[in-house]
Amino acid sequence: MKAVLAGPRYSGKSGLFDLIQSVSGAKPHLERKERIITVTLDDHRLRKLQSLTKRPEIVFATYLLIDSTPAASDAESIALWRQSDVLVAVLKPNSLDEVQKLKTDFINELIKLDLEVSLPRYERLKTASAKGGLHQAVDKEEFEILSPSVEHLKKNSPLWELPLSFEAKKVLSHFAFLSLKNVVWVVNLSEENASASGFRKDIDSFAVAISLEQQLFQLSESERQEFAVAYGLEKPVAAELIPHLYRKGGYITFFTVGDREVRAWSLEKGLTAQKAAGKIHTDMEQGFIKAEVVRFEDYEKYGSKESAQYAGKLRLEGADYIVNDGDVLQFRFSK
């Protein structure tokens, strides 16, 4: 997963990057126009698997978090957004009542940018179609999918509202549509409103007082808790942001147990066992036969794959099986 910080100027994007870097302990990779960190997802389930299987090595899932530097132009920042899997939109409202308006403004900007990249191609295909000039099958397929997509954008509606199939999205992938991306909303609170921190269902956003949390992180553990309470916080919430960006970004984790290691793998929610096999190696995806599946909860309950199988908790699933978060998988494939 590649997550890129987005949103209006001065909303706190760089502050959020610094905060997550501090909390995660990740070392930044600095380039002139972007900063990158690899964020590790510590997962108690993987630690439990290592304990049960006695494997000497453990490999956690990770994701990239990227922030534009001041050296990047607006166009370069937007190009970086287009390269992302997930947009982390940082908003800074004067009050929580203003969040929905800021969200709408940001979505409208995404729609405008999507129209800018798609309209010229759409008009060319439309003209060619009217003249009977769409002779290539790929052009016909693209026009059939692009036409309703552009019309939807013209209504000022984001493309994530359209029921586009995986195949349709693949056809449109060269546009790198921003309003097709998963957006995770982060609301940057003032210190005075820090008590509202945490994930809030009412605005479907993670609220965090970025500047305050960064200050709290510089303190000792005991001082951190004391000062957090003084600002109306039960505890600092910055550490909760790391898995939140991953989950709300539309990703799940599956596990494998090898000869020497237990490993966590990132996968887009809704993808199949065959696609999951491809995360490990393309040969596994191409030669996929079956996936052996044990839910983590069953692995933990019975203590081993063999015991889970004896209890009837191991399943053989085909290529179209939709992988669930926490599945422990072993793939059968032809070499």
N, C-alpha and C positions, 0 to 999 in steps of 0.2 A: 504494500500500500504506500502510495506517495501522496501525502497530504500537504497542501500549499495554503499558507495564510493569505486571506483576502479580506476585502472590506474597504470602507472609506479611509482616507488619510487621517492620521492622528487618532485612530480608534483604539490603538494599543496592540497592534499586531507584533511589533518588535518586542514589546514588553512581555507578551504572552510567550513568544519564542524563548526569551531569556528565562522566564519562569519555568517552563517545561524543561529547558536545558539544565537548570539548577536542580530541579527535583529529580530528574532522571539520571543525572550525573554523566550525561552524554557529552562527548567532546565534539565541538562543532567543526565542520569542514567549511572553511571560509573561501569564497570566491569574490570577485569584485562586485558582482551584481546579485549574489544570493548567498544565504547561509543555510547549511544543511546539518541536521543531526539525525542519528539513527537511534530511535527510541525503543528500548527493550520492554516487552510486556511480561513482567514477572507473573507467573501463573501457578497458584498453589496446586492445581490439578497435575501439572507436569512434574512438580516436585514429588507429589504423591506417587506418580507412575514410576519415577526413578527409585523411590524407596521400595516399591513393590517388586520391581524387576531387577533391582541391584545393578543397573547399568552404570558404568563409571562416568559417563559424560551426559550433559544436559544442554540442549540448545533451545532457547526461548524464541518465540516469534518476535519480529521487530517491524517497525514501519519508519519511513522517512518523513521528517517534518521540515518544510522549506519556507524561508522568508526572504523576500526581496530586500536588497540593501538600498540606501538612498541613491546609489549610483545607477540603479535601474530606472529607465524611463517608464512612463505609464504603459506604452506599447509593449515593452519588454516584460513588465510585471504581468500584464494580461496574457502574454504568450506563455509565461510560466504557469498561470492558472490553467491554461488549456492543456498543459502537459500533466496535470494532476489526475489522480484517481478520485480524490476527495478535496473539496474546498472547505476550509475552516474560516467561516465568515465572522470577523470580529466587529462588534457594534458597540458604540459608546453612547447610550441614551442619557438624557437628563433625568428621566424617571422610567420605571418599567412600563408605564402606560405608552411610552414612545416607541417601544421595541417593534411592534407590528408595523408601524409606519417605516422604520428604518429597514426592516426586512423587505417590505414591498419595494422600497427605493432600490435596494440592492438587486432584487430579482428583476426589476425593470431594466436595470443596467445590463444584467446578463442577457436578457432577451434582445436588447438593442445590439449588443456585441454579436450575438448569434445571427441576427438578421444581416449584419454587415458582412459576415463571412459567407453566408449562404445565398443571399439574393442574386448576386451576379451569376452564379452557377445555375440557380433555379431559372432565371430569365432566359439564359442560353438554351437550357434543355426544353423549356416551355415553347420557345420560338421554333426550335428544331422539331419538336413533337407536332406542332401545328402544321408544319410543312411536310410531315411524314418522313423526317430525316433522322429519326432515332433507330439506326440500323443495328447498333451494337446492343446485345442483350443486357450488358452491364449498365449501359446508359438508360435503357428502358426500366430496369429494376430500380436504379437510383432515383429516377424521376417519379416513379410510382410511390416511393417512400418519402422522398424529399418534398413533393407537392403538398401533402397534408401537413407535413411538419412545418413548412414555411407559413402556410395558411394559419396554423395554430399560433405561431409566433406573432403573426400580424395582428392577432386578436389580443396581443399582450399577455399571452399565457406561456408559462415555461414548458419545455418539452418533457419534463419528468411527469407531466400530467397525462401524456399520451401512452397508451398501452403498446409500446414498441417491443417487438420480440428481440431476443439476443441477436438473431440473424439480421434484423433490420438495423439495430444499433451498429452492427459491424459494417454494414453498407455505408452508414453515415459517419463512420469513425474518423474519416479524413477531415471532417469539419471541426472536430474536437469541440462539439457544442458544450457551452458552459452550463446551460439550463438542463442538460441531461446528467450532470454530475451530482453525486450525493453532496449535500451541503450540511455541515455541522455548525450550528449557531452558538457563538460564545458572546455573552454580554459582559462588557467591562464595567464593573460597578465602581462608584466612588467609595471612599473609605466610610463615609457616613451611612451608606446603604449595604455595607458588608454583611449584615445579618441576613440578607436575602440570598447569600451564596449557596451554590449547589445546583443540581439539575432541577429545573422548574417546569413542570408539565403545562402550567398555564400559558407559558410562552414558548414551550418546546425548545428551550435553550439552557445551556450551562452558564450560570451567572457566577462571576468571580471578580473580586476586587484585586486586579492584577498587581498594582503597585503595592498594596498592603501585603498580599501574599508573598511577594518577593522580599519585603522587609522582614516578615515573620520567618522566612526560611533562613535568614542570616543569624537568627537567635538559637540558643540552645533548646533542647527538647522541652525542658520544663518552662523556660521563659516563653517559648512559642505558644504553648497551651494557655499560659496565663494571659498573654497579650491578645490571643485570639478571643478568649472569653470577654475581655474588656471591650472588644469591638462587636460583641453580640454573636460570635461564632462558637459553635460547639467545639470545632477543631478546624484547622486549615483544610481547604478542599483541593489544593493544587494537585495533589497526588491522584485524586479521583479523575482528573482531566485526562490522564494518559490512556486508561482503558476506555474512557467515554468517547474520545475522538475516534477510536478504533471501532467500537461497537456501533455508534451512531453513523459512522462512515460507511456502514453496510458490510462489515467483515466479521467472519467467525474464525474459530481456531479448531483444527483437527490435529490429532497426535499420531505419531508412529513410534514403534519400539524396534530398534535395530539391534545388531549384535553387540554394539558398544555404547549406544546412545539412545536416549529418549528425546524426541524433537517435536516442537510445536510448529505448525504451518499455518500461514494466513490464507484465507480463501474468501472470495466474495460470496456473500449470503445468496443462496439460491442456485449455486453451481452444483454440477453433478460429480459423482464419484470419478468418472473418467477425466473430467477437468482437474479434479483434485490430484489424480495420479500424475497429470502433466506438470503439476507444481514441483514434483520431485524429479521427474525426468520425462522428456518427450517420448522416449521409447516406451515408458509405462502407459502413457496415454494412447499411443498408436497401437500397442499390442494388448490393450486392456481386455481382460477376460471377466474377472469378478473382483469384488472387494469384500474382504472379511471385516465385519463391523461389530464392535462392542462399545456400548455406551460407557463413558467414563464412570458413571455412577455404578454400573454393573461390574466394571473392572475393579473398582475400589471395594465394592461389597464382597466379591468372591475372591479377590486377591491375586488372580492371574487370568490370563487368556484361557488357559486350559480348564480352569475351574468354572469360568463363565460359560465356556462351551458346554461343559458337562451339565450345567444348570439350564441350558437351552437359551442362553443370552447372546450367543454369537450367531450373526446372520450373514448369509451370502447374498450380496446385492449386485445388481447389474449396472451397466454403464449409466443409466438414467436416474439412478438413486440420488436424491438430493441430500447432500451431506449436512449433518447437523452439528452445531457447536458442541465440542467435547467428544465427538466420535473418535475412537481409537481404530485406526484403519491399517490393514495389510492388503496389498494389492497382488492379485494373480495376473500375470501378463505373459504373452508369448514373446520370446526373444528373437 
